[in-house]
Amino acid sequence: MATEPGLDLARWATDAVDTVRSWLDRHGALLFQGFGVDLGGFPAVVQAFVGAPSPYLQRSSPRTELGDRIYTATDHPADQTILMHSENSYQRDFPGRLVFCCLRPPMTGGATPLADTRRVLGRIDPEVLAVFAEHGVRYVRNYGTGLGMSWPEAFQTEQRAQVEEYCREQEIGWEWIGRDRLRTSQIRPALAVHPGTGERVWFNHAVFFHTSSLPEQIRSQVGTLPADDLPAATTYGNGSPIPAKTLDHLRSAYTSEQVAVPWQVGDVLVVDNLLAAHGREPYTGDRKVAVGMGVPLSWDAVRPGASR
């Protein structure tokens, strides 16, 4: 909470880099209230907390760009829950920090719940962890089926050659299907080691992208389509299915650690992407939350056993 009128959050954060880092290492996320941050001042706040913001590529959520690499947190329908996840953990490269700002609070609901991924990890059965640690997670995504994003929206280009080059750089397999469809496949670890604290964390999209997590209205449309034709699907990295009881166990681990604080206008939430998973509650009203992402990391730096 701001302790004096007119205190500039961007200036404070610039001068308190070490304090911010130590607080994030301990808590995983920080909520700043009473600073009166609006869209005009938010880019400076993002710059202070993460440096130059990163672009949002290989998208999994529809977003509107509000400024240079400043986006709406998501444009998913208000009545949908967005499950707990670690931003872009399915990619080779991902942001180390997220900065959210409430520009307009919802009438009801709409909080951004958080869950400490160290504590989530501690709740997962060792036998379950062992399988994920050995095999990782395989992510399959389909673009252009009419049930999810198109590939031009996800990759922010209409040039197939640019998509292919991106996939090569990011260690993603791809397959063009007809004129408008693209299928990608990638295998990533399920656990990471925080580069600053050295702690193991649960860091993946295994539940978020699983077919059982699709919204009901989409599940009712897909019928008996094979999993590899759905907008998103996950398996163990060796291709074997993740059992339903394992998915339920993982959902329970997230839920047990989930906390949420209602948004107030001008609030800023800074999240260490490795230490805290996040989601979104359904809401009513005209909620508007902006986000900037930065401090880029890669699996090469955070996978268990990586040299530091």
C-alpha positions as CSV (number, residue, x, y, z in Angstrom):
1,M,0.0,0.0,0.0
2,A,1.3,3.5,-0.9
3,T,2.5,5.1,2.3
4,E,2.3,8.7,1.1
5,P,0.2,10.6,-1.4
6,G,1.6,10.9,-5.0
7,L,4.3,8.2,-4.5
8,D,5.4,7.1,-8.0
9,L,5.5,3.3,-8.2
10,A,7.8,3.2,-11.2
11,R,10.3,5.4,-9.5
12,W,10.1,3.5,-6.3
13,A,10.5,0.1,-8.1
14,T,13.5,1.4,-10.0
15,D,15.2,2.4,-6.7
16,A,14.2,-0.8,-4.9
17,V,15.3,-3.5,-7.3
18,D,16.9,-5.6,-4.6
19,T,14.0,-5.3,-2.2
20,V,11.5,-6.3,-5.0
21,R,13.7,-9.3,-5.8
22,S,13.9,-10.5,-2.2
23,W,10.2,-10.1,-1.7
24,L,9.4,-12.0,-4.9
25,D,11.8,-14.8,-3.9
26,R,10.0,-15.1,-0.6
27,H,6.4,-14.6,-1.6
28,G,6.2,-15.3,-5.4
29,A,3.9,-12.3,-6.0
30,L,3.5,-8.7,-4.8
31,L,0.3,-6.6,-4.8
32,F,0.8,-2.8,-4.9
33,Q,-2.3,-0.7,-4.0
34,G,-2.9,3.0,-3.7
35,F,-0.5,4.2,-6.4
36,G,-3.2,5.3,-8.9
37,V,-1.6,3.6,-11.8
38,D,-3.5,4.0,-15.1
39,L,-2.8,2.9,-18.7
40,G,-0.7,6.0,-19.4
41,G,1.6,5.3,-16.5
42,F,1.6,1.5,-16.7
43,P,4.4,1.1,-19.3
44,A,6.8,2.9,-17.0
45,V,5.8,0.6,-14.2
46,V,6.4,-2.5,-16.4
47,Q,9.8,-1.1,-17.4
48,A,10.7,-0.6,-13.7
49,F,9.8,-4.2,-12.7
50,V,10.8,-6.2,-15.8
51,G,12.9,-4.0,-18.1
52,A,11.9,-4.0,-21.8
53,P,8.6,-6.0,-22.1
54,S,8.5,-9.1,-24.3
55,P,6.2,-9.7,-27.2
56,Y,3.4,-12.3,-26.8
57,L,4.0,-14.9,-29.5
58,Q,2.8,-18.5,-29.9
59,R,-0.3,-17.3,-28.2
60,S,-2.8,-19.4,-26.3
61,S,-5.1,-16.6,-25.2
62,P,-6.8,-13.9,-27.3
63,R,-5.5,-10.5,-26.3
64,T,-5.8,-6.9,-27.4
65,E,-2.6,-4.9,-27.6
66,L,-3.1,-1.7,-25.6
67,G,0.3,-0.2,-26.2
68,D,3.8,-1.3,-27.2
69,R,3.9,-4.9,-25.8
70,I,1.2,-4.0,-23.3
71,Y,-1.8,-6.3,-23.6
72,T,-5.2,-7.1,-22.1
73,A,-4.6,-10.0,-19.7
74,T,-7.1,-12.0,-21.7
75,D,-10.1,-11.5,-23.9
76,H,-11.7,-14.9,-23.0
77,P,-15.5,-14.6,-22.3
78,A,-16.3,-13.3,-18.8
79,D,-18.3,-16.4,-17.8
80,Q,-15.3,-18.7,-18.3
81,T,-12.8,-19.7,-15.6
82,I,-9.2,-19.6,-16.7
83,L,-7.4,-22.4,-14.9
84,M,-4.2,-22.1,-13.0
85,H,-1.2,-22.1,-15.2
86,S,2.4,-20.8,-15.5
87,E,2.7,-18.3,-18.3
88,N,4.1,-19.8,-21.6
89,S,5.7,-22.8,-19.7
90,Y,5.0,-24.8,-22.9
91,Q,7.4,-22.7,-24.8
92,R,11.2,-23.0,-24.9
93,D,11.4,-19.3,-23.9
94,F,9.1,-17.6,-21.5
95,P,8.8,-14.5,-19.2
96,G,10.3,-14.6,-15.8
97,R,7.9,-11.9,-14.5
98,L,4.4,-10.7,-15.2
99,V,3.0,-7.3,-14.3
100,F,-0.7,-6.8,-14.2
101,C,-2.7,-3.6,-13.7
102,C,-6.4,-3.2,-13.0
103,L,-7.7,-0.4,-15.2
104,R,-11.3,-1.2,-14.5
105,P,-12.5,-3.6,-11.8
106,P,-15.4,-6.1,-12.4
107,M,-18.7,-5.7,-10.7
108,T,-18.4,-9.2,-9.2
109,G,-15.7,-11.9,-9.3
110,G,-12.9,-11.6,-11.8
111,A,-10.0,-11.9,-9.3
112,T,-6.6,-13.3,-10.5
113,P,-6.0,-16.2,-8.2
114,L,-2.4,-17.3,-7.4
115,A,-0.8,-20.5,-6.2
116,D,2.8,-20.9,-4.9
117,T,4.3,-23.5,-7.2
118,R,6.7,-24.6,-4.5
119,R,3.8,-25.5,-2.3
120,V,1.9,-27.0,-5.2
121,L,4.9,-29.2,-5.9
122,G,4.9,-30.3,-2.2
123,R,1.4,-31.5,-2.5
124,I,2.0,-33.8,-5.5
125,D,2.4,-37.5,-4.8
126,P,6.1,-38.5,-5.3
127,E,5.1,-41.3,-7.7
128,V,3.2,-38.8,-9.9
129,L,6.1,-36.4,-9.8
130,A,8.5,-39.2,-10.8
131,V,6.7,-39.9,-14.1
132,F,6.6,-36.2,-15.0
133,A,10.2,-35.7,-14.0
134,E,11.2,-38.6,-16.3
135,H,9.1,-37.9,-19.3
136,G,8.0,-34.2,-19.2
137,V,4.9,-33.1,-21.0
138,R,4.0,-33.3,-24.7
139,Y,1.8,-30.5,-26.0
140,V,-0.1,-30.7,-29.2
141,R,-1.9,-27.7,-30.6
142,N,-4.2,-27.3,-33.6
143,Y,-4.7,-23.9,-35.3
144,G,-7.4,-23.1,-37.8
145,T,-10.0,-25.8,-36.9
146,G,-12.6,-23.2,-36.0
147,L,-12.5,-24.3,-32.3
148,G,-9.5,-22.2,-31.3
149,M,-7.0,-19.7,-32.6
150,S,-5.9,-19.4,-36.2
151,W,-2.1,-19.7,-36.7
152,P,-1.8,-16.1,-38.0
153,E,-3.3,-14.9,-34.7
154,A,-1.1,-17.2,-32.6
155,F,2.1,-16.5,-34.4
156,Q,1.4,-12.9,-35.4
157,T,2.3,-13.4,-39.0
158,E,0.5,-14.6,-42.2
159,Q,3.8,-16.0,-43.7
160,R,4.2,-19.8,-43.4
161,A,7.9,-19.5,-43.8
162,Q,8.1,-17.2,-40.7
163,V,6.1,-19.7,-38.7
164,E,8.4,-22.5,-39.7
165,E,11.5,-20.5,-38.8
166,Y,10.0,-19.7,-35.4
167,C,9.2,-23.4,-34.9
168,R,12.8,-24.4,-35.8
169,E,14.2,-21.9,-33.4
170,Q,11.9,-22.9,-30.6
171,E,12.3,-26.7,-31.1
172,I,8.7,-27.2,-32.1
173,G,7.5,-29.9,-34.6
174,W,5.0,-28.7,-37.1
175,E,2.7,-30.0,-39.8
176,W,0.6,-28.1,-42.3
177,I,-2.9,-29.6,-42.9
178,G,-4.6,-28.3,-46.0
179,R,-4.7,-24.6,-46.7
180,D,-5.5,-23.2,-43.3
181,R,-4.6,-25.7,-40.6
182,L,-1.4,-26.1,-38.6
183,R,-0.6,-28.7,-36.0
184,T,2.4,-28.3,-33.6
185,S,3.9,-30.6,-31.1
186,Q,6.6,-29.9,-28.5
187,I,7.9,-31.7,-25.4
188,R,9.0,-29.7,-22.3
189,P,9.9,-30.5,-18.8
190,A,7.2,-30.4,-16.1
191,L,9.5,-29.2,-13.3
192,A,11.9,-26.3,-13.2
193,V,14.5,-24.9,-10.8
194,H,14.2,-21.2,-10.0
195,P,17.4,-19.5,-11.2
196,G,17.6,-17.2,-8.2
197,T,16.5,-19.3,-5.2
198,G,17.5,-22.7,-6.5
199,E,14.1,-24.2,-5.5
200,R,12.2,-26.8,-7.5
201,V,8.8,-25.7,-8.8
202,W,5.9,-27.2,-10.6
203,F,6.0,-25.4,-14.0
204,N,3.9,-26.6,-16.9
205,H,0.6,-26.5,-18.8
206,A,-0.2,-30.2,-18.3
207,V,-3.6,-29.6,-16.8
208,F,-4.4,-26.3,-18.5
209,F,-4.0,-27.7,-22.1
210,H,-5.5,-31.2,-21.3
211,T,-8.6,-32.0,-23.3
212,S,-10.5,-32.6,-20.0
213,S,-10.0,-28.9,-19.2
214,L,-11.7,-27.6,-22.4
215,P,-14.7,-25.4,-21.6
216,E,-17.9,-27.3,-21.7
217,Q,-19.2,-25.5,-24.8
218,I,-16.1,-26.6,-26.8
219,R,-16.2,-30.2,-25.4
220,S,-19.8,-30.4,-26.7
221,Q,-18.7,-29.4,-30.2
222,V,-15.8,-31.7,-30.6
223,G,-17.7,-35.0,-30.0
224,T,-15.5,-37.9,-30.9
225,L,-12.6,-36.0,-32.6
226,P,-9.2,-37.6,-31.9
227,A,-7.2,-35.8,-29.3
228,D,-4.6,-34.7,-31.9
229,D,-7.4,-32.7,-33.7
230,L,-8.5,-30.7,-30.7
231,P,-7.4,-27.1,-30.1
232,A,-4.9,-28.4,-27.4
233,A,-4.0,-31.7,-25.8
234,T,-1.4,-33.0,-23.4
235,T,0.2,-36.3,-22.7
236,Y,3.3,-37.5,-21.0
237,G,6.4,-36.7,-23.0
238,N,6.6,-40.3,-24.2
239,G,3.1,-40.0,-25.7
240,S,1.3,-42.0,-23.1
241,P,-2.0,-40.5,-21.7
242,I,-2.1,-38.8,-18.4
243,P,-4.6,-40.7,-16.2
244,A,-7.8,-38.9,-15.1
245,K,-7.0,-39.5,-11.4
246,T,-3.6,-37.9,-11.9
247,L,-5.2,-34.8,-13.5
248,D,-7.7,-34.6,-10.6
249,H,-4.8,-34.9,-8.1
250,L,-3.0,-32.0,-9.8
251,R,-6.1,-29.9,-9.9
252,S,-6.5,-30.5,-6.1
253,A,-2.9,-29.5,-5.5
254,Y,-3.5,-26.1,-7.3
255,T,-6.9,-25.6,-5.5
256,S,-5.4,-26.2,-2.1
257,E,-2.8,-23.5,-2.5
258,Q,-5.0,-21.0,-4.4
259,V,-5.5,-17.5,-3.0
260,A,-7.3,-14.5,-4.6
261,V,-7.6,-10.8,-3.8
262,P,-10.4,-8.8,-5.5
263,W,-9.1,-6.1,-7.9
264,Q,-9.3,-2.4,-7.2
265,V,-8.7,0.2,-9.8
266,G,-5.0,1.1,-10.1
267,D,-3.8,-2.1,-8.4
268,V,-0.5,-3.5,-9.7
269,L,0.3,-7.2,-9.3
270,V,3.8,-8.4,-9.9
271,V,4.2,-12.2,-10.3
272,D,7.4,-14.3,-10.4
273,N,6.2,-16.6,-13.2
274,L,8.2,-19.6,-11.9
275,L,7.2,-19.2,-8.3
276,A,3.4,-18.4,-8.7
277,A,0.9,-19.9,-11.1
278,H,-2.2,-17.7,-11.9
279,G,-5.6,-17.9,-13.4
280,R,-8.9,-15.9,-13.6
281,E,-12.2,-16.1,-11.9
282,P,-15.4,-15.6,-13.9
283,Y,-16.9,-12.1,-13.5
284,T,-19.7,-9.7,-14.3
285,G,-19.2,-6.1,-15.5
286,D,-16.7,-4.5,-17.7
287,R,-13.4,-5.8,-16.2
288,K,-10.2,-4.5,-17.8
289,V,-6.8,-5.7,-16.7
290,A,-3.6,-5.0,-18.5
291,V,-0.4,-7.1,-18.5
292,G,3.3,-6.7,-19.5
293,M,5.7,-9.5,-19.5
294,G,9.5,-9.6,-19.3
295,V,12.7,-10.9,-17.7
296,P,13.0,-13.6,-20.5
297,L,14.1,-17.1,-19.4
298,S,14.5,-20.4,-21.2
299,W,14.2,-24.1,-20.3
300,D,18.0,-24.3,-20.9
301,A,18.5,-22.2,-17.8
302,V,15.8,-23.6,-15.5
303,R,15.5,-27.3,-16.2
304,P,16.6,-29.5,-13.3
305,G,20.3,-30.3,-13.6
306,A,21.1,-27.2,-15.8
307,S,24.4,-25.6,-14.9
308,R,24.3,-22.2,-13.3
